[in-house]
Amino acid sequence: MNKLRPVGVIGTGKYVPEKILTNKDLEAIVETSDEWIVSRTGIQERHIAAPEQATSDLAYEAAIKALESAGMTAQDLDLIIVATVTPDMAFPSTACILQDKLGAKGAAAFDLSAACSGFVYGLATATSFIKTGIYNNALIIGADCLSRITDYTDRNTCVLFGDGAGAVVIGEVPEGRGFQSFDLGAEGAGGSLLKLEAGGSRLPASADTLENKQHYIYMNGREVFKFAVRVMGTATVDVLEKAGLSKDDIDLFVPHQANVRIIQSAMQRLDLPEEKVVVNVHKYANTSAASIPLALVEAAEEGRMKEGDRVLMVGFGGGLTWGASVLVW
């Protein structure tokens, strides 16, 4: 059997739309306040896609930057995975639309649906292909336009979500570098806690589904919060154990950016100081699959990771799902 190849990140890129929706803006739309939103979530603003922009457009901008960062062209890609819950359309996949926009002729392309955990799921999937020698280079993008499925008359959810895309190119890296472990999981019994009911084969679009607002995000915030706090801790412990590491070995923690209180809970459990944690939820809100890559790429751009640093990523989302990974930068 051939030796498995070490696989890691060789290029990064991100994109957020120009339009910014602040908490003050939301005060004029629904009964809420900046103080209420910040105290409960840590969110101050979020970016909103322009009317003519779709998820593939956001993904394209992030992909171009990631390819440039990697010193590669689209023709060098063997695989494109787009993690999203807001595809341009049911089919063709957003990944196929992106493949055409990039000119990545011949690259395999598919979408992956694991909500806010989707990017880590995508990393694990692509890493397996490259480790075993099936492919050499892959583009993984977390991209979502959550503003398209957000009910801006529902003050409990409309303050939480934003749009954006984060991308990485992964490939073979030197021995000792790259992804050391993954921990993926799901708790399908909790699927009803966070969902978008209509638009699929169960509830096709109809006058009733529109009237009942079933094409918007529904979330049981209290229960999802409890799940998130629990699973962020257990997934972190499990993925570190798989890598043969302890919490003291973490150089940088990149959590899903859904709520600052969930992040703080994870920090306390891991006993991590602020300087070891990436937090940008105040700028972007929850961007679902784009959340972790936006945070990772921003940390890279700010020089917060040096060669050999151990980076821990962990997320949770609809499904319910979770995903964690340890990466040696």
Secondary structure in CASP SS format (residue, H / E / C, confidence):
PFRMAT SS
TARGET T0000
AUTHOR 0000-0000-0000
METHOD secondary structure of the structure
MODEL  1
M C 1.00
N C 1.00
K C 1.00
L C 1.00
R C 1.00
P C 1.00
V E 1.00
G E 1.00
V E 1.00
I E 1.00
G E 1.00
T E 1.00
G E 1.00
K E 1.00
Y E 1.00
V C 1.00
P C 1.00
E C 1.00
K E 1.00
I E 1.00
L E 1.00
T E 1.00
N H 1.00
K H 1.00
D H 1.00
L H 1.00
E H 1.00
A C 1.00
I C 1.00
V C 1.00
E C 1.00
T C 1.00
S C 1.00
D H 1.00
E H 1.00
W H 1.00
I H 1.00
V H 1.00
S H 1.00
R H 1.00
T H 1.00
G C 1.00
I C 1.00
Q C 1.00
E E 1.00
R E 1.00
H E 1.00
I E 1.00
A C 1.00
A C 1.00
P C 1.00
E C 1.00
Q C 1.00
A C 1.00
T H 1.00
S H 1.00
D H 1.00
L H 1.00
A H 1.00
Y H 1.00
E H 1.00
A H 1.00
A H 1.00
I H 1.00
K H 1.00
A H 1.00
L H 1.00
E H 1.00
S H 1.00
A H 1.00
G C 1.00
M C 1.00
T C 1.00
A H 1.00
Q H 1.00
D H 1.00
L C 1.00
D C 1.00
L E 1.00
I E 1.00
I E 1.00
V E 1.00
A E 1.00
T C 1.00
V C 1.00
T C 1.00
P C 1.00
D C 1.00
M C 1.00
A C 1.00
F C 1.00
P C 1.00
S C 1.00
T H 1.00
A H 1.00
C H 1.00
I H 1.00
L H 1.00
Q H 1.00
D H 1.00
K H 1.00
L H 1.00
G C 1.00
A C 1.00
K C 1.00
G C 1.00
A C 1.00
A E 1.00
A E 1.00
F E 1.00
D E 1.00
L E 1.00
S C 1.00
A C 1.00
A H 1.00
C H 1.00
S H 1.00
G H 1.00
F H 1.00
V H 1.00
Y H 1.00
G H 1.00
L H 1.00
A H 1.00
T H 1.00
A H 1.00
T H 1.00
S H 1.00
F H 1.00
I H 1.00
K H 1.00
T C 1.00
G C 1.00
I C 1.00
Y C 1.00
N C 1.00
N C 1.00
A E 1.00
L E 1.00
I E 1.00
I E 1.00
G E 1.00
A E 1.00
D E 1.00
C E 1.00
L H 1.00
S H 1.00
R H 1.00
I H 1.00
T C 1.00
D C 1.00
Y C 1.00
T C 1.00
D C 1.00
R C 1.00
N C 1.00
T C 1.00
C C 1.00
V C 1.00
L C 1.00
F E 1.00
G C 1.00
D E 1.00
G E 1.00
A E 1.00
G E 1.00
A E 1.00
V E 1.00
V E 1.00
I E 1.00
G E 1.00
E E 1.00
V C 1.00
P C 1.00
E C 1.00
G C 1.00
R C 1.00
G E 1.00
F E 1.00
Q E 1.00
S E 1.00
F E 1.00
D E 1.00
L E 1.00
G E 1.00
A E 1.00
E C 1.00
G H 1.00
A H 1.00
G H 1.00
G H 1.00
S H 1.00
L H 1.00
L E 1.00
K E 1.00
L C 1.00
E C 1.00
A C 1.00
G C 1.00
G C 1.00
S C 1.00
R C 1.00
L C 1.00
P C 1.00
A C 1.00
S C 1.00
A H 1.00
D H 1.00
T H 1.00
L H 1.00
E H 1.00
N C 1.00
K C 1.00
Q C 1.00
H C 1.00
Y C 1.00
I C 1.00
Y E 1.00
M E 1.00
N C 1.00
G H 1.00
R H 1.00
E H 1.00
V H 1.00
F H 1.00
K H 1.00
F H 1.00
A H 1.00
V H 1.00
R H 1.00
V H 1.00
M H 1.00
G H 1.00
T H 1.00
A H 1.00
T H 1.00
V H 1.00
D H 1.00
V H 1.00
L H 1.00
E H 1.00
K H 1.00
A C 1.00
G C 1.00
L C 1.00
S C 1.00
K H 1.00
D H 1.00
D H 1.00
I C 1.00
D C 1.00
L E 1.00
F E 1.00
V E 1.00
P E 1.00
H C 1.00
Q C 1.00
A C 1.00
N C 1.00
V H 1.00
R H 1.00
I H 1.00
I H 1.00
Q H 1.00
S H 1.00
A H 1.00
M H 1.00
Q H 1.00
R H 1.00
L H 1.00
D C 1.00
L C 1.00
P C 1.00
E H 1.00
E H 1.00
K H 1.00
V E 1.00
V C 1.00
V C 1.00
N C 1.00
V H 1.00
H H 1.00
K H 1.00
Y H 1.00
A C 1.00
N E 1.00
T C 1.00
S H 1.00
A H 1.00
A H 1.00
S H 1.00
I H 1.00
P H 1.00
L H 1.00
A H 1.00
L H 1.00
V H 1.00
E H 1.00
A H 1.00
A H 1.00
E H 1.00
E C 1.00
G C 1.00
R C 1.00
M C 1.00
K C 1.00
E C 1.00
G C 1.00
D C 1.00
R E 1.00
V E 1.00
L E 1.00
M E 1.00
V E 1.00
G E 1.00
F E 1.00
G E 1.00
G C 1.00
G C 1.00
L C 1.00
T E 1.00
W E 1.00
G E 1.00
A E 1.00
S E 1.00
V E 1.00
L E 1.00
V E 1.00
W C 1.00
END
